[in-house]
């Protein structure tokens, strides 16, 4: 009886170890994209574009990021929000806190 208990404990331990070592397919990557007048980003999941963001989110109009670093900072925040199981919406306040440059449209 003791041998059977030892077998099942070993079997469960190996199963848990294999599950914990298995590579997760939920990994997200960032791809910076070149736009006509700047940059955008894509969030890649399983080698496919999960989110395609060619323009700065939360601002009016189609404004690309001024440089690739600003696009990457924003994409990293989106990935962080997804990891926290939060809706990956970006606010103007968050853009400002990350020092993302954008133009405020002028109304006539």
N, CA, C and O of each residue as an XYZ file, in Angstrom:
432
protein
N       0.814     -1.189      0.000
C       0.000      0.000      0.000
C       0.864      1.262      0.000
O       0.551      2.249     -0.667
N       1.965      1.207      0.768
C       2.858      2.352      0.843
C       3.479      2.629     -0.526
O       3.680      3.789     -0.884
N       3.785      1.578     -1.299
C       4.387      1.744     -2.616
C       3.408      2.423     -3.568
O       3.825      3.236     -4.393
N       2.135      2.115     -3.476
C       1.121      2.728     -4.336
C       0.998      4.215     -4.015
O       0.913      5.032     -4.932
N       0.985      4.588     -2.722
C       0.921      5.996     -2.334
C       2.143      6.750     -2.852
O       2.020      7.868     -3.352
N       3.322      6.138     -2.730
C       4.552      6.758     -3.215
C       4.476      6.961     -4.728
O       4.873      8.008     -5.240
N       3.963      5.955     -5.440
C       3.814      6.064     -6.894
C       2.917      7.254     -7.261
O       3.278      8.059     -8.120
N       1.764      7.365     -6.621
C       0.821      8.449     -6.949
C       1.386      9.820     -6.591
O       1.170     10.788     -7.320
N       2.096      9.909     -5.492
C       2.734     11.184     -5.131
C       3.779     11.571     -6.171
O       3.855     12.728     -6.586
N       4.575     10.607     -6.584
C       5.592     10.877     -7.609
C       4.939     11.259     -8.934
O       5.384     12.183     -9.616
N       3.876     10.536     -9.287
C       3.158     10.803    -10.532
C       2.591     12.226    -10.530
O       2.734     12.951    -11.515
N       1.955     12.625     -9.438
C       1.398     13.976     -9.329
C       2.486     15.042     -9.337
O       2.323     16.097     -9.951
N       3.591     14.769     -8.657
C       4.689     15.733     -8.617
C       5.268     15.970    -10.019
O       5.525     17.110    -10.408
N       5.466     14.897    -10.761
C       5.992     15.019    -12.127
C       4.992     15.760    -13.012
O       5.389     16.589    -13.831
N       3.703     15.472    -12.857
C       2.673     16.161    -13.640
C       2.649     17.652    -13.367
O       2.561     18.453    -14.298
N       2.726     18.031    -12.103
C       2.751     19.450    -11.736
C       4.002     20.119    -12.282
O       3.939     21.245    -12.775
N       5.121     19.445    -12.198
C       6.377     19.993    -12.719
C       6.287     20.212    -14.229
O       6.711     21.255    -14.726
N       5.748     19.256    -14.950
C       5.621     19.403    -16.403
C       4.684     20.551    -16.776
O       4.967     21.303    -17.709
N       3.597     20.687    -16.071
C       2.656     21.768    -16.356
C       3.290     23.123    -16.066
O       3.105     24.064    -16.837
N       4.027     23.237    -14.977
C       4.616     24.524    -14.617
C       5.769     24.900    -15.540
O       6.063     26.086    -15.690
N       6.428     23.931    -16.159
C       7.541     24.208    -17.059
C       7.098     24.409    -18.502
O       7.886     24.843    -19.343
N       5.857     24.099    -18.785
C       5.354     24.236    -20.151
C       5.399     25.695    -20.577
O       5.019     26.576    -19.805
N       5.861     25.964    -21.806
C       5.937     27.331    -22.317
C       4.534     27.879    -22.507
O       3.663     27.228    -23.084
N       4.340     29.067    -22.019
C       3.042     29.715    -22.143
C       2.907     30.326    -23.535
O       3.835     30.971    -24.023
N       1.753     30.125    -24.175
C       1.492     30.703    -25.484
C       0.810     32.055    -25.369
O       0.411     32.636    -26.379
N       0.672     32.562    -24.155
C       0.022     33.845    -23.961
C       1.003     35.011    -24.005
O       0.622     36.145    -23.712
N       2.246     34.755    -24.362
C       3.243     35.801    -24.389
C       2.913     36.803    -25.490
O       2.528     36.433    -26.599
N       3.071     38.063    -25.159
C       2.807     39.137    -26.100
C       4.117     39.831    -26.443
O       4.969     40.024    -25.577
N       4.271     40.199    -27.692
C       5.442     40.916    -28.147
C       5.005     42.233    -28.773
O       3.842     42.405    -29.138
N       5.949     43.154    -28.891
C       5.694     44.446    -29.513
C       6.454     44.519    -30.824
O       7.630     44.162    -30.898
N       5.770     44.983    -31.849
C       6.410     45.260    -33.125
C       6.136     46.731    -33.448
O       4.980     47.145    -33.537
N       7.192     47.508    -33.621
C       7.052     48.917    -33.979
C       6.892     48.991    -35.490
O       7.648     48.369    -36.236
N       5.902     49.755    -35.933
C       5.626     49.867    -37.365
C       5.937     51.274    -37.849
O       5.679     52.256    -37.152
N       6.489     51.357    -39.039
C       6.788     52.643    -39.672
C       5.527     53.126    -40.378
O       4.953     52.404    -41.193
N       5.100     54.336    -40.068
C       3.943     54.954    -40.713
C       4.443     56.044    -41.655
O       5.640     56.326    -41.711
N       3.538     56.642    -42.379
C       3.942     57.666    -43.351
C       4.721     58.817    -42.700
O       5.738     59.262    -43.232
N       4.240     59.290    -41.556
C       4.888     60.435    -40.902
C       5.339     60.139    -39.479
O       5.479     61.064    -38.678
N       5.564     58.893    -39.150
C       5.976     58.556    -37.795
C       5.936     57.060    -37.561
O       6.328     56.265    -38.415
N       5.448     56.691    -36.372
C       5.478     55.288    -35.964
C       4.160     54.865    -35.335
O       3.385     55.698    -34.865
N       3.919     53.571    -35.333
C       2.796     52.940    -34.662
C       3.315     51.678    -34.007
O       4.525     51.464    -33.930
N       2.413     50.849    -33.538
C       2.846     49.589    -32.945
C       1.801     48.515    -33.164
O       0.632     48.791    -33.431
N       2.260     47.286    -33.043
C       1.391     46.121    -33.035
C       1.725     45.303    -31.802
O       2.888     45.178    -31.416
N       0.690     44.748    -31.189
C       0.878     43.771    -30.116
C       0.705     42.414    -30.795
O      -0.340     42.128    -31.379
N       1.731     41.593    -30.710
C       1.759     40.302    -31.394
C       1.497     39.184    -30.387
O       2.119     39.122    -29.327
N       0.564     38.305    -30.743
C       0.269     37.126    -29.928
C       0.202     35.924    -30.865
O      -0.524     35.951    -31.859
N       0.946     34.885    -30.556
C       0.999     33.678    -31.392
C       1.357     34.023    -32.837
O       0.771     33.486    -33.777
N       2.323     34.921    -33.002
C       2.864     35.322    -34.311
C       1.853     36.045    -35.200
O       2.057     36.149    -36.409
N       0.751     36.552    -34.602
C      -0.252     37.302    -35.351
C      -0.506     38.625    -34.650
O      -0.348     38.735    -33.434
N      -0.903     39.632    -35.427
C      -1.224     40.934    -34.849
C      -2.505     40.814    -34.020
O      -3.580     40.546    -34.557
N      -2.378     41.012    -32.736
C      -3.493     40.960    -31.797
C      -4.130     42.350    -31.698
O      -5.353     42.486    -31.653
N      -3.276     43.377    -31.664
C      -3.706     44.773    -31.680
C      -2.832     45.494    -32.690
O      -1.606     45.386    -32.648
N      -3.464     46.234    -33.603
C      -2.737     47.042    -34.580
C      -3.077     48.499    -34.305
O      -4.218     48.920    -34.494
N      -2.093     49.269    -33.860
C      -2.318     50.658    -33.482
C      -1.375     51.557    -34.291
O      -0.271     51.862    -33.839
N      -1.807     51.982    -35.490
C      -0.932     52.817    -36.317
C      -0.847     54.265    -35.850
O       0.043     54.999    -36.279
N      -1.775     54.692    -34.962
C      -1.812     56.077    -34.507
C      -1.861     56.135    -32.985
O      -2.135     55.138    -32.318
N      -1.591     57.321    -32.451
C      -1.633     57.522    -31.003
C      -3.074     57.351    -30.526
O      -3.975     58.031    -31.018
N      -3.296     56.450    -29.574
C      -4.663     56.277    -29.067
C      -5.061     57.456    -28.175
O      -4.203     58.143    -27.623
N      -6.346     57.676    -28.044
C      -6.943     58.659    -27.127
C      -6.864     60.108    -27.609
O      -7.416     60.997    -26.961
N      -6.197     60.359    -28.721
C      -6.154     61.733    -29.242
C      -6.939     61.799    -30.546
O      -7.035     60.824    -31.290
N      -7.493     62.977    -30.796
C      -8.316     63.153    -31.979
C      -7.447     63.170    -33.236
O      -6.335     63.697    -33.232
N      -7.968     62.590    -34.293
C      -7.252     62.555    -35.562
C      -6.328     61.354    -35.653
O      -6.227     60.548    -34.727
N      -5.681     61.259    -36.755
C      -4.764     60.140    -37.002
C      -3.334     60.637    -36.891
O      -2.691     60.957    -37.890
N      -2.849     60.696    -35.662
C      -1.506     61.183    -35.392
C      -0.584     60.017    -35.070
O      -0.789     59.325    -34.073
N       0.432     59.789    -35.902
C       1.394     58.737    -35.556
C       2.299     59.215    -34.418
O       2.384     60.410    -34.136
N       2.970     58.266    -33.773
C       3.945     58.612    -32.743
C       5.130     59.315    -33.398
O       5.498     58.997    -34.529
N       5.723     60.264    -32.689
C       6.863     61.032    -33.220
C       8.109     60.162    -33.374
O       8.897     60.362    -34.298
N       8.287     59.194    -32.470
C       9.451     58.302    -32.577
C       9.086     56.904    -32.067
O       8.041     56.697    -31.451
N       9.968     55.973    -32.342
C       9.693     54.572    -31.995
C       9.682     54.335    -30.491
O       8.992     53.433    -30.017
N      10.437     55.131    -29.727
C      10.461     54.959    -28.275
C       9.116     55.309    -27.645
O       8.677     54.642    -26.709
N       8.463     56.348    -28.153
C       7.145     56.713    -27.629
C       6.118     55.627    -27.967
O       5.257     55.298    -27.151
N       6.219     55.084    -29.164
C       5.319     53.989    -29.554
C       5.552     52.774    -28.657
O       4.596     52.134    -28.219
N       6.801     52.459    -28.386
C       7.127     51.295    -27.553
C       6.646     51.485    -26.112
O       6.110     50.551    -25.515
N       6.831     52.675    -25.551
C       6.357     52.934    -24.181
C       4.848     52.709    -24.076
O       4.361     52.111    -23.116
N       4.124     53.195    -25.072
C       2.669     53.041    -25.060
C       2.282     51.572    -25.215
O       1.400     51.083    -24.510
N       2.938     50.873    -26.132
C       2.663     49.444    -26.335
C       2.959     48.649    -25.071
O       2.209     47.736    -24.726
N       4.035     48.980    -24.381
C       4.369     48.279    -23.140
C       3.303     48.502    -22.067
O       3.009     47.594    -21.290
N       2.721     49.708    -22.018
C       1.640     49.962    -21.074
C       0.411     49.120    -21.420
O      -0.262     48.603    -20.529
N       0.123     48.985    -22.704
C      -1.005     48.151    -23.142
C      -0.777     46.702    -22.707
O      -1.687     46.059    -22.183
N       0.426     46.195    -22.922
C       0.746     44.818    -22.511
C       0.627     44.661    -20.995
O       0.134     43.643    -20.510
N       1.074     45.659    -20.257
C       0.959     45.617    -18.792
C      -0.510     45.543    -18.369
O      -0.862     44.790    -17.461
N      -1.361     46.325    -19.030
C      -2.791     46.304    -18.702
C      -3.415     44.956    -19.058
O      -4.238     44.441    -18.301
N      -3.041     44.386    -20.182
C      -3.560     43.072    -20.565
C      -3.132     42.026    -19.533
O      -3.918     41.156    -19.158
N      -1.880     42.117    -19.079
C      -1.375     41.190    -18.067
C      -2.119     41.282    -16.748
O      -2.212     40.300    -16.010
N      -2.653     42.468    -16.449
C      -3.434     42.663    -15.225
C      -4.918     42.399    -15.461
O      -5.751     42.689    -14.602
N      -5.242     41.849    -16.626
C      -6.612     41.558    -17.025
C      -7.469     42.834    -16.924
O      -8.593     42.829    -16.422
N      -6.880     43.909    -17.423
C      -7.548     45.199    -17.456
C      -7.789     45.559    -18.917
O      -7.039     45.139    -19.799
N      -8.831     46.334    -19.166
C      -9.105     46.751    -20.540
C      -7.939     47.613    -21.012
O      -7.572     48.562    -20.321
N      -7.346     47.315    -22.164
C      -6.121     48.006    -22.588
C      -6.360     49.397    -23.194
O      -5.712     49.760    -24.175
N      -7.267     50.160    -22.629
C      -7.546     51.511    -23.107
C      -6.491     52.465    -22.548
O      -6.107     52.373    -21.382
N      -6.032     53.380    -23.398
C      -5.047     54.376    -23.003
C      -5.751     55.725    -22.910
O      -6.536     56.086    -23.787
N      -5.467     56.464    -21.849
C      -6.077     57.782    -21.667
C      -5.081     58.884    -22.021
O      -3.874     58.651    -22.089
N      -5.607     60.079    -22.244
C      -4.753     61.242    -22.506
C      -3.860     61.497    -21.290
O      -2.696     61.866    -21.442
N      -4.397     61.302    -20.093
C      -3.608     61.476    -18.870
C      -2.391     60.533    -18.869
O      -1.284     60.938    -18.513
N      -2.611     59.282    -19.269
C      -1.495     58.320    -19.322
C      -0.479     58.724    -20.385
O       0.727     58.602    -20.170
N      -0.961     59.204    -21.531
C      -0.044     59.686    -22.573
C       0.809     60.829    -22.038
O       2.024     60.853    -22.233
N       0.164     61.771    -21.363
C       0.887     62.909    -20.798
C       1.911     62.467    -19.763
O       3.028     62.984    -19.738
N       1.542     61.508    -18.902
C       2.470     61.041    -17.867
C       3.677     60.311    -18.466
O       4.747     60.272    -17.859
N       3.498     59.731    -19.663
C       4.623     59.060    -20.343
C       5.373     60.016    -21.267
O       6.329     59.622    -21.936
N       4.927     61.291    -21.300
C       5.541     62.325    -22.144
C       5.466     61.981    -23.637
O       6.426     62.165    -24.385
N       4.296     61.478    -24.043
C       4.046     61.185    -25.450
C       3.647     62.508    -26.119
O       2.738     63.200    -25.660
N       4.334     62.840    -27.196
C       4.083     64.095    -27.894
C       2.942     63.930    -28.893
O       2.928     62.995    -29.695
N       1.988     64.857    -28.828
C       0.883     64.872    -29.783
C       0.375     66.298    -29.910
O       0.666     67.152    -29.073
N      -0.375     66.541    -30.952
C      -0.919     67.871    -31.187
C      -2.392     67.892    -30.803
O      -3.140     66.957    -31.085
N      -2.786     68.970    -30.159
C      -4.194     69.173    -29.831
C      -4.822     69.910    -31.010
O      -4.374     71.002    -31.360
N      -5.861     69.327    -31.632
C      -6.464     69.982    -32.804
C      -7.079     71.332    -32.419
O      -7.665     71.494    -31.348
N      -6.922     72.285    -33.330
C      -7.491     73.619    -33.133
C      -8.841     73.690    -33.799
O      -8.996     73.295    -34.954
N      -9.819     74.194    -33.071
C     -11.151     74.358    -33.635
C     -11.299     75.766    -34.163
O     -10.796     76.717    -33.565
N     -11.987     75.904    -35.280
C     -12.162     77.232    -35.891
C     -13.551     77.745    -35.681
O     -13.877     78.845    -36.127
